[in-house]
Amino acid sequence: MPTYAYACKDCGHAFEIVQSFSDSSLTSCPECEGTLRKKFNSVGVVFKGSGFYRTDSRDSKGSSVSPAPAAAPAAPAPAAAAN
């Protein structure tokens, strides 16, 4: 369950509470019965490693990036000399 931060508009009391997604937001301060506001914090998401490029999860048919050219065929082996 997520933790939500609230602050009172009247007395400034700030606190955090664990609530379910289906629970209603709190509206009254537990200290002074004033009006509460929900505080929103930035989310610290860090993507590490490979696999976060636009083309990593797509097939080459729908991609606008052309696939790497195929390697040139190897030169045929020289014929054995007849004695």
C-alpha positions in Angstrom: 0.0 0.0 0.0 1.3 3.5 -0.8 2.3 6.1 1.7 0.6 9.6 1.2 1.9 12.9 2.7 -0.6 15.5 3.9 -0.2 19.0 5.3 -2.7 21.2 7.1 -3.5 24.5 5.4 -4.5 26.1 8.8 -1.9 24.9 11.3 0.9 23.6 9.1 0.9 20.1 10.7 2.5 17.6 8.2 2.3 13.8 8.4 2.4 10.7 6.3 -0.2 7.9 6.3 -0.4 4.5 4.6 -3.6 4.2 2.6 -5.1 1.8 0.1 -5.7 3.0 -3.4 -9.4 2.6 -2.8 -9.4 4.7 0.4 -10.7 8.3 0.3 -8.3 11.2 0.7 -8.2 12.7 4.2 -9.9 16.1 4.6 -9.5 17.2 8.2 -6.3 17.7 10.2 -6.0 15.3 13.2 -4.4 18.2 15.2 -6.8 21.2 14.6 -9.6 19.8 12.4 -8.4 22.2 9.7 -8.4 21.6 5.9 -5.8 19.2 4.6 -4.0 19.1 1.3 -2.2 16.2 -0.2 1.5 16.7 -0.9 3.0 15.3 -4.0 6.7 14.4 -4.2 8.8 13.6 -7.2 9.3 9.9 -8.0 12.9 8.8 -8.1 13.0 6.4 -11.0 16.4 5.5 -12.4 16.8 3.2 -15.4 20.0 1.3 -15.4 21.4 -1.2 -17.9 20.6 -1.9 -21.5 17.1 -2.3 -22.8 15.7 1.2 -22.5 16.1 2.4 -26.1 13.1 3.0 -28.4 14.1 0.2 -30.8 14.9 -2.5 -28.2 11.4 -3.9 -28.0 10.4 -3.6 -31.6 10.8 -5.8 -34.6 12.8 -4.6 -37.6 9.7 -4.6 -39.8 8.0 -1.7 -38.0 11.1 0.2 -37.1 12.2 3.3 -39.0 15.8 2.3 -38.3 17.2 0.2 -41.1 18.9 -3.1 -40.0 22.7 -3.3 -40.2 23.9 -4.4 -43.6 24.8 -8.0 -44.1 28.5 -8.9 -44.1 30.1 -9.2 -47.5 30.4 -12.8 -48.7 33.8 -14.4 -48.1 36.0 -14.8 -51.1 36.1 -18.3 -52.5 39.1 -20.4 -51.4 41.8 -20.7 -54.1 41.7 -23.9 -56.2 44.3 -26.5 -55.3 47.2 -26.6 -57.8 47.3 -29.8 -60.0 50.6 -31.7 -60.1 
